[in-house]
Every structure is written in C-alpha cells, then in structure tokens.
Amino acid sequence: MNTLHMMQGPQVWYGRDLATRTDWVRKLTDVEIAALESAVARLDATDIDIAEIGPEHFATSGLADLVAEIRAATLHGRGFLLVRGIPVERWSVRQCAIAYFGLGTLLGEPVSQNAMGHILGHVKDIGADYARPNHRGYQTAARLPYHCDSSDIVALLCLKPAKAGGKSSIVSSWTLFNEMLARHPDLLPELLNPVYRDRRGEVPDGAEPWYAVPVFNPTVDGGLVATYVRSAMTKAQRFDEVPRLTPQLIAACDALDRLAEDPAIHLDMDFRPGDMQFVSNHWIMHSRTAYEDFPEPENRRHLFRLWLACSDGPLLPEVYTRAWQGATAHGRPAGIRVAGVPLSAPLDAGWE
C-alpha cells in the first residue's frame, strides 16, 4: 500500500461540483451544423455504406474546433463532454448515422461492439434478459450498474429519449480510486489484482470464454486506467475453471459500488434529442437508470453508440490488448472481434 498515492489531475472530479457548472456541455455552432449538413447531403446522395465512411469524408475546417475540444476533454482532460445540437428532428436515421459516424472517425477508429461485428451500435430495448449470460444490458430497459466498455471512447447520440427515466450517470474512476484509498485501504488491493470476467459468448479466436484484468491499473507514467463490469464478474462464475469470488473481493466491489452511487460523487444528466455524449472508458465509469418506454415503436428510446480506438489515448497496460482484447494497427483496444465476422454498421436496431 505504500506505493499507492492519491491521483491528481483534471480526471479527479465530483458530481456535486460539476452539477452546478455548464462547462461540460458544448453547443454546436451554426458553422459546425452547416459543415455536418453539407457532408451529410453529399454522402447521403451516394450509396455509401455507413461502415465505409472515414475521416477523409469529413475533412473540413468547420469541424476542427469541435473535434479538438472533444479530444481534449475525453483523452486529455476530465474524461467526458456532452455535445448538444445535432438536428436529428429533421434528418432521417441514415442521415443521423452518416453525421454521427463520420464525426466519430475524426476522433478515432470505430471498433466492433459485439460478436456480430457492429461498429455502429443501437442502444434500445429489444426485450433481452440482462440476467442471461449472453444478453447485454443495452438491449434492455433495465438499470445498468456502473461499468466501462471495451474501447478508448464510448459515444452516444440520442435519437429518441425515453418516456420516463433513462438518465445517464457517470463517475470518475480516479475519484473512486482516491475514495477507496482513503476509506477502504484494506479492500483496494482486491481491485488491483486480476479479476475474472465472462466474455458473454463473444470469444475471439483462440481465447478462453473468460479473461482476467484488474479493475484499477496504475500506469508507468503515474496515471491510472480502470475497467469494471461487475455483472461479467458474476457471470464468469458459471465456468468451473474460474476461481470463486472471495468475500474480500465481494466486499471491495460492494464498497466501490456504494461510492459510485453516492450523489456527491457521480454526475447525472438527461439526454435530449440530438445530444452526443463522449466518455473515456479508462477514466470514467458510466451507468443508466431504468426507464419506461413509449408504447409506439416509432417513439421508443433509441441511441446510436460508437466505440472508438484513439491513437492518442492514454498509456495502457499490456494486459488490455494481450489477455483482454486484440489491438488495432495503432496498438489500441480493438473492441470485440470474432474471427471471420466482417465489420458492419446496421441502421436497424432490430438485427439482434
């Protein structure tokens, strides 16, 4: 424990403080909306597949400041930014996807989010059962506990909000580490050792159906990256080869969850149509409250999602690409890749 120290930097923040500020909300300018609309109109007039869109299709000075601000906030600052003002109300689903996906490629490489190779994801309740090992929380209307995804950045675009609920909550992993060190120094070491997690049927070629990675990973430059999916830890217990969860590890996770759920520590936000949320998976854990949906299919809650691999992301331990995931050409976490499955960007959330 003598080698551990309190983390310092913009990544350390408390929700109670940010809730009184608006500097984490960035409104699109008229120039930026015009640049997006121009690119959308040009590409929508072609038959281009969304998955084929790259940064060269959105190379315009009109978006340079926006991209720089998102990158600075998510990869080099507090770890998140809410961008407001995508005109989803006057765009088709395809047009929204073109703008959102294209903007994402200016930040990083879209990587697969599931075993089907989807690089454009849909967060929508399709009646999945979160308790089943191979089902994912984003396919339900259930509350999602605080967790991290398998990429440098996770981004969401709100097309349709819920009738009620569905509030987004984020918490600083660095703040959680500091609080664990201050309040539970006896339990923190449990989260610095590898913990086993279920791949939920999304198994890369040659890998086991589980993997092990610590929750908190100090980096050699004095930083910290974190990854946490407690439901995957619990589901991994279905494998006889996986060590049993110990009382100490359970107590450490309970303490971490209590801290994340403290209203003074996490930050809540509601999504409006056209809101884009960009979050660092390495410095932020995110959650969602349960929600009630509209009965009409056309009005049901619907978010686009991107997982982005960013060449200028933070330094990562080798375990991230060796034992957990593969690596992109730039050495960044490559999401969920299954051999022989091509990458695709479906426009319909009903593909599951």
MIMIPA-943627 format. One line per 3 residues: their letters; for each residue x, y, z of C-alpha. Coordinates in steps of 0.02 Angstrom, whole numbers, plus 32768, in hexadecimal, padded with zeros to 4 digits. Layout:
BEGIN
A = X Y Z; ...;
//
This chain:
BEGIN
MNT = 8000 8000 8000; 8094 8076 8017; 80AA 8080 7F5B;
LHM = 7FF9 80BF 7F40; 7FD4 8178 7F3E; 7F41 81EB 7F27;
MQG = 7F23 8214 7E70; 7F29 82CA 7E3C; 7EF4 831F 7D9C;
PQV = 7E5A 8353 7D39; 7E1F 829E 7D3B; 7DF7 82B2 7DF6;
WYG = 7D4D 8305 7E08; 7CAD 82F9 7E6F; 7BFF 82FD 7E27;
RDL = 7BC0 8374 7EAC; 7C39 83F7 7E69; 7C1B 83DC 7DAF;
ATR = 7B5E 83DB 7DC6; 7B68 8496 7DE9; 7BCD 84B9 7D4C;
TDW = 7BAE 84B1 7C91; 7C5F 84AC 7C4B; 7C4A 83F3 7C26;
VRK = 7BBA 841A 7BAD; 7BF3 8452 7B00; 7B70 8497 7A87;
LTD = 7B8D 8484 79CD; 7BA5 8526 796F; 7B49 8556 78D0;
VEI = 7BEA 853D 786F; 7C00 848D 78B4; 7B4C 845C 788F;
AAL = 7B60 849E 77DE; 7C00 8439 77C8; 7BA9 839C 7803;
ESA = 7B12 83BB 7794; 7B81 83D6 76FD; 7BDD 8332 771A;
VAR = 7B3A 82D6 773C; 7AE8 8316 769D; 7B7F 82E7 7634;
LDA = 7B8F 8237 767A; 7AD5 8213 7687; 7AC6 8231 75CC;
TDI = 7B37 819B 75B1; 7B1F 80E5 75DF; 7BB3 80E5 7656;
DIA = 7BAA 8067 76E2; 7BB3 80BA 778D; 7C42 8045 77BB;
EIG = 7CA8 8087 7728; 7CA3 813C 7763; 7D4D 817B 779B;
PEH = 7D9D 821D 77D8; 7DC2 8250 7724; 7D06 8264 7708;
FAT = 7CFA 82E6 7794; 7D9D 8342 7777; 7D5F 83F5 778F;
SGL = 7DA2 8487 77F3; 7CF1 84A5 7831; 7CFE 8412 78A9;
ADL = 7DB3 8428 78E1; 7D8E 8488 7982; 7D05 840E 79B5;
VAE = 7D73 8375 799B; 7E02 83C6 79FA; 7D91 83EE 7A8E;
IRA = 7D49 833E 7A95; 7DF7 82F2 7A8C; 7E3D 8367 7B11;
ATL = 7DAE 8343 7B89; 7DA2 8286 7B74; 7E57 8253 7B57;
HGR = 7EB8 82DA 7BB3; 7E3E 832C 7C2D; 7DB2 82FC 7CA4;
GFL = 7D7F 826B 7C35; 7CD9 82A0 7BEA; 7C78 8322 7B88;
LVR = 7BC0 8338 7B5B; 7BA8 8382 7AAD; 7AFC 83CA 7A8E;
GIP = 7AA2 83F7 79ED; 7AA6 836E 7968; 7A07 8393 7903;
VER = 79C0 82E2 790F; 790E 8322 78FF; 7928 8352 7849;
WSV = 799B 82C3 7815; 7973 8210 77E8; 79C1 8183 784D;
RQC = 7A40 8169 77C1; 7A6D 8221 77BE; 7A83 8222 787B;
AIA = 7AF4 8189 786D; 7B5C 81DB 77E4; 7B7B 8277 784D;
YFG = 7B9B 821A 78EF; 7C09 8191 78A6; 7C6B 820C 783D;
LGT = 7C8B 827E 78D2; 7CC3 81E7 7936; 7D45 81B9 78B3;
LLG = 7D98 8263 78CE; 7DB9 822D 7981; 7DEA 8178 796A;
EPV = 7DCC 80D1 7916; 7D1F 8086 7933; 7D35 7FD6 7979;
SQN = 7CBE 7F43 798D; 7C44 7F49 7A1E; 7C08 7E95 7A19;
AMG = 7C25 7DEA 79CD; 7BC5 7E1F 7931; 7C49 7EA0 7903;
HIL = 7BD9 7F38 7916; 7C3C 7FDA 7916; 7B9C 8041 791F;
GHV = 7B3B 8008 79B7; 7A86 8021 79EA; 7A58 803B 7AA1;
KDI = 79A3 8005 7AA2; 7932 7F90 7B05; 7913 7EF7 7A9A;
GAD = 78D3 7E8C 7B28; 7979 7E3B 7B58; 7992 7DF1 7C06;
YAR = 7A25 7E43 7C5D; 7A34 7DAE 7CD3; 7A60 7D37 7C44;
PNH = 7B1C 7D22 7C26; 7B17 7D49 7B6C; 7AA1 7DDE 7B76;
RGY = 7ADF 7E91 7B84; 7A98 7F1B 7BF1; 7A87 7F97 7B61;
QTA = 7A04 7F23 7B15; 7990 7F3D 7BAC; 7937 7FC8 7C0A;
ARL = 7988 7F92 7CAE; 79F7 7FFB 7D1C; 7AAC 7FE4 7CEB;
PYH = 7B2A 7FE2 7D7B; 7BC8 804A 7D6A; 7C3D 7FFB 7CEB;
CDS = 7CBA 801A 7C60; 7CB5 7FE3 7BAA; 7D40 7F97 7B41;
SDI = 7D87 802E 7AE5; 7DE1 80D2 7B02; 7D43 813A 7AEB;
VAL = 7C8C 810C 7AF1; 7C18 8187 7A9B; 7B5B 8193 7A98;
LCL = 7AE4 81F5 7A2A; 7A31 8209 7A69; 79B2 81F2 79DE;
KPA = 791C 81D6 7A50; 7917 81E8 7B0E; 78B0 8179 7B80;
KAG = 7802 81A4 7BBC; 7848 81A6 7C6D; 78F0 8179 7CB9;
GKS = 798A 8147 7C58; 79F6 81C9 7CAD; 7AB0 81BB 7C87;
SIV = 7B27 81B8 7D1B; 7BE4 81C2 7D14; 7C69 81BA 7D9C;
SSW = 7D24 81DA 7D9C; 7D8A 813B 7DAF; 7E18 81A4 7DF6;
TLF = 7DA4 81EC 7E7B; 7D67 813C 7EA6; 7E1B 8102 7EB8;
NEM = 7E42 8193 7F2D; 7DA7 8171 7F94; 7DD0 80B7 7FA0;
LAR = 7E81 80E2 7FD7; 7E40 815C 805B; 7DAB 80F8 809C;
HPD = 7DD3 8042 8074; 7E91 802C 8068; 7E7E 7F77 80A1;
LLP = 7E09 7F4F 800F; 7E5C 7FB1 7F83; 7EE2 7F2B 7F60;
ELL = 7E56 7EB3 7F2C; 7E32 7F28 7E9A; 7EE9 7F32 7E68;
NPV = 7EF4 7E76 7E4B; 7EAE 7E22 7DAE; 7DF4 7DFA 7DBA;
YRD = 7D9F 7D7E 7D46; 7D17 7DB7 7CCF; 7CA3 7D5B 7C59;
RRG = 7CB5 7D82 7B9F; 7BF9 7D61 7B91; 7C0C 7CF1 7AFA;
EVP = 7C71 7D74 7A9B; 7D13 7D10 7A92; 7DA5 7D44 7A23;
DGA = 7DFF 7CBC 79C1; 7E6D 7C52 7A33; 7E31 7CA5 7AD4;
EPW = 7DDB 7C5B 7B6C; 7D25 7C8B 7B8C; 7D63 7CF5 7C1E;
YAV = 7DF4 7D6A 7C40; 7E47 7DBA 7CD7; 7E76 7E71 7CEC;
PVF = 7E83 7EE2 7D87; 7DFE 7F65 7DA7; 7E81 7FEB 7DCB;
NPT = 7F20 7FEB 7D63; 7FA9 8068 7D94; 8012 8098 7CFE;
VDG = 80CE 80B3 7CF7; 80B9 816D 7CD7; 8062 8185 7D7F;
GLV = 7FB3 817E 7D38; 7F24 8105 7D4E; 7EAB 80A9 7CDC;
ATY = 7E17 8045 7D18; 7D9F 7FC3 7CD3; 7D09 7F7F 7D31;
VRS = 7C75 7F12 7D02; 7C37 7EBD 7DA0; 7BAD 7E5E 7D47;
AMT = 7C33 7E0C 7CD9; 7C93 7DDC 7D76; 7BF8 7D89 7DBD;
KAQ = 7BCD 7D31 7D1A; 7C7F 7CEB 7D0D; 7C58 7C80 7DA5;
RFD = 7BFA 7C0A 7D30; 7CA3 7BC6 7CF7; 7CF1 7B43 7D69;
EVP = 7DA0 7B7A 7D36; 7D86 7C2B 7D78; 7DB8 7C48 7E2F;
RLT = 7D27 7C68 7EA4; 7D02 7D19 7EDA; 7D4A 7D33 7F88;
PQL = 7CF3 7D90 8016; 7D7D 7E12 800D; 7D63 7E33 7F54;
IAA = 7CA7 7E3B 7F6A; 7CBE 7EB8 7FF8; 7D32 7F21 7F8C;
CDA = 7CB4 7F25 7EFD; 7C28 7F4F 7F76; 7C8E 7FE1 7FB8;
LDR = 7CB7 801D 7F08; 7C00 8014 7ED5; 7BC8 8076 7F6E;
LAE = 7C45 80FF 7F46; 7C10 8108 7E90; 7B59 8115 7EC2;
DPA = 7B7B 81A6 7F3A; 7B24 8241 7EF1; 7BB5 82AB 7F2C;
IHL = 7C2E 8247 7EC1; 7BD4 821E 7E1F; 7B87 8295 7DA0;
DMD = 7AD9 827C 7D56; 7A9F 82BF 7CAF; 7A03 82B1 7C44;
FRP = 7A11 8297 7B8A; 79B3 8305 7B11; 799A 82D6 7A5B;
GDM = 7A3B 8306 7A01; 7AAC 82F7 7A99; 7B53 829D 7A82;
QFV = 7BB1 8260 7B1B; 7C6A 8236 7B0B; 7CB8 81D6 7B9D;
SNH = 7D64 818D 7BC0; 7D50 80D7 7BF2; 7DF9 80DF 7C4C;
WIM = 7DD1 816F 7CC1; 7D13 8167 7CCE; 7C96 80E3 7D03;
HSR = 7BE7 80FB 7CC0; 7B39 80C4 7CF0; 7A83 80DC 7CC0;
TAY = 79E3 80DC 7D23; 7955 8068 7CF1; 78D7 80B6 7C7D;
EDF = 7824 80AD 7C42; 7810 80AF 7B86; 7789 80F0 7B15;
PEP = 7710 806A 7AD3; 7720 80A4 7A1E; 77B5 8052 79C7;
ENR = 77E3 80F2 796C; 77F2 8151 7A11; 7856 80D3 7A75;
RHL = 78FB 8107 7AC5; 7987 80F5 7A48; 7A3E 8125 7A53;
FRL = 7ACB 8109 79D8; 7B6E 80CE 7A25; 7C24 80D1 79ED;
WLA = 7CBD 8080 7A39; 7D57 80DE 7A00; 7E0E 80A9 7A03;
CSD = 7E77 8147 7A0E; 7F2F 8149 79E1; 7F4E 81D4 7A5F;
GPL = 7EF4 817C 7AED; 7F45 8166 7B98; 7FD1 80EC 7BBA;
LPE = 7F89 803F 7BD8; 7FCC 7FA2 7C2E; 7FF7 7F12 7BBA;
VYT = 7F6C 7EA9 7C05; 7EED 7F17 7BAA; 7F1F 7ED6 7B00;
RAW = 7F75 7E33 7B2E; 7EFC 7DD8 7BA3; 7E5F 7E3E 7B8B;
QGA = 7E4C 7E7D 7AD9; 7EAB 7E83 7A38; 7F00 7F21 79FC;
TAH = 7EE2 7F96 796B; 7F6F 7FC7 78F6; 7F95 8055 7970;
GRP = 7F9C 7FDD 7A04; 7EF7 8014 7A52; 7E6D 7FA2 7A97;
AGI = 7E11 7F59 7A02; 7D67 7F3B 7A52; 7D13 7E92 7A3D;
RVA = 7D55 7E36 79A5; 7D24 7D86 7974; 7D86 7D30 78E8;
GVP = 7D2F 7D2E 783F; 7CAB 7DB0 786F; 7CB0 7E4A 77FE;
LSA = 7C96 7EF9 7843; 7BEE 7F49 781E; 7B85 7FE1 784C;
PLD = 7ACD 7FAD 784F; 7A4B 8038 784D; 79C4 7FCD 789D;
AGW = 79C5 7FA5 7957; 7963 7F07 7936; 79F7 7EA2 78F7;
E = 7A0C 7E42 799A;
//
